[in-house]
Amino acid sequence: MLAKKKKTAPRKKSTQGLSLRQIGIKLVPTSKLFANPHNPRILFDRGPLKILETSIGKVGVLVPLTVYFDSKKKRFVILDGQRRWICAKKLNLEDVPVNQVAEPTVVENIVTMFQIHKLREDWELMPTALKLELLMKKLQERHDKTLATLTGLDQAVVQRCKKLLSYGKPYQDMMLDADPDKRVKADFFIELHAVRNDRFVNSFDWYNKDAFTKAMLRRYKGGGLKSVTAFRLVKQYINKARDANKKREISRRLRKFTESSDVPIDYLQIESAATAAEISAMGRQISKLVDDVATLNIDECIGEETFWKSLETLLKTIRKKLREAGRRPVK
């Protein structure tokens, strides 16, 4: 009887050996070059471009663009140097120097684009997130550490990109607006993510992610948020209310905060919840102190007068507070 073959999981595509073979440097007509469809950087603001254009207008393109020849479309595609190419076109330069490399696969293309630009000034994060998403699909890979190693991005940046990918296309498009004055910064959506996706908040019967996001956008654009980090304070108030079993109250307050831009963030602070959170934290500290004192080696502390005086002061304080609370100190 033949033994059954064990089913094996589909292999992930290898990420080894992704460096591209050099072909050589030459001049190529500017009109024969095309932008890379897999460039994680698709937003080029006018200010920095104008500075580069002025420089190229004086001395020309000094650093060759890195390109490959697309065998299907029969044209040169830019791996590195798209800003130089944009400026060359504006200056009507007939040709530009290029360093041609071997045609990459889609995965090699994306990985190379990340690696070429990883030491440059930061890109807008949403375009990076979209290319990271494509890379994850091609490689069937979602592990943060692996993706960070592969792309050269910090692991924290990979995590931030994933948060942006959790938003729908209308919100992603806000981060991709060509006009930097109209563009909503990725930091807004990243900071909002912790509140928007909070399980406790999502259990409120009135709560809707999109409605909440739109309300926070109105507040943000209207100047009702001093900083996008204000969402950390919102999350803190929610956590304290949850820990103090104040679900109904924080739900009512968060709803009012969502529906009215005039309601300040401090409205979300429930005093009794804040007190309960402080007492809970102090209780944990006391428990640790009890354990530390119980396991104390007396012989090693005999001569530590400052320590013993502090311990005596603590004991007096504890006895006083117990009496104030109507509790009889344990002898």
Residue, then its C-alpha position, 0 to 999 in steps of 0.5 A: m500500500l502506497a503511503k499518502k504524500k503529506k500536504t505541504a504549505p505553498r512556498k513563499k517566494s524567495t527574497q534572496g539574490l535580489s541585487l540587479r546586474q549592472i549593464g552600463i552607463k550611457l546617454v538616453p533621450t529624455s523622452k524615451l524614459f518612463a516613470n516606474p509604476h512600482n515607485p513607493r514615492i509618487l508625491f513630488d512637492r513643487g518646492p523641493l523640485k524647483i530647487l533641484e530644477t535650478s541646480i540641474g539648469k546650471v550644471g546639468v544631471l551629474v548623477p546618472l539615473t538608474v534604469y532598466f529596459d522593459s522587454k514587453k513595453k520596449r522602453f526604459v523605466i526609471l528605478d532611481g532618479q525620477r525627480r531628476w528626470i522630471c526636472a530634465k523634462k521641464l528644462n527641455l534637456e534632450d538626453v540624460p545619463v543613465n546607468q542601465v541594470a538588468e530587467p527586474t521581476v516585480v518583487e525585485n523591482i519593488v524591493t530595489m525601489f525601497q532599498i535605493h531610497k531607504l537613506r533618502e528624505d522621508w516619503e509620504l507614508m501612504p504611497t509607501a504603504l501601498k507598495l508594501e501591500l503589493l509586496m506582501k501579496k506577491l511574497q505572501e508575507r506579513h511578518d513585520k520583521t521580515l518585511a523590515t529586513l527586506t525593504g530596509l524600512d524600520q519595523a515601526v514604519v512597517q507597522r505604521c504602514k499596516k495601520l494606514l492600509s486598514y483605512g478605506k480608499p477615500y481616506q487613502d486618497m486624502m493622503l495622496d492628494a497632489d496638493p500638499d495644502k489639501r493633503v491629510k497627513a498620515d500621522f492623523f490616521i495613524e494616531l486615530h487608529a488606536v481609538r477608531n479600532d478600540r474593541f471597547v469603543n466598537s462595542f458601543d451601540w451607536y458607534n460607526k468607524d466611518a462616521f467617527t473618522k469623518a467627525m474627527l476629520r472635521r474637527y482636525k480640519g476645523g482646528g479643533l485638535k491642537s495636535v494629532t497626538a490628542f488622540r492618545l489622551v482620548k484613548q487614555y480617558i477611554n481606558k480609564a473609564r473601561d477599567a472603572n466599569k464606566k461604559r455607559e458614561i464614557s459611551r455617552r460622552l464620546r458620542k457627544f464629543t463625536e457629534s459636536s465639534d465644540v465639545p473639548i477633549d477634557y469632557l471625556q475625562i470622568e473624575s471617578a474613573a481617573t481616581a479609580a485608575e490612580i488607586s488601582a495603579m497605587g494598589r499594584q505598587i503597594s503589592k510589589l512593595v509588600d513582596d519586596v519588604a517580605t523578602l528583605n534580607i534583614d542582615e544586609c540592611i542593619g546599618e541602613e538608617t535612612f532606609w529604616k526611618s523611611l520604612e517607619t514613616l511609611l508605617k505611620t502614614i499607613r496607620k493614619k490613613l487606615r484610621e481616617a478611613g475608619r479601618r482598624p490597623v492590623k497589629 
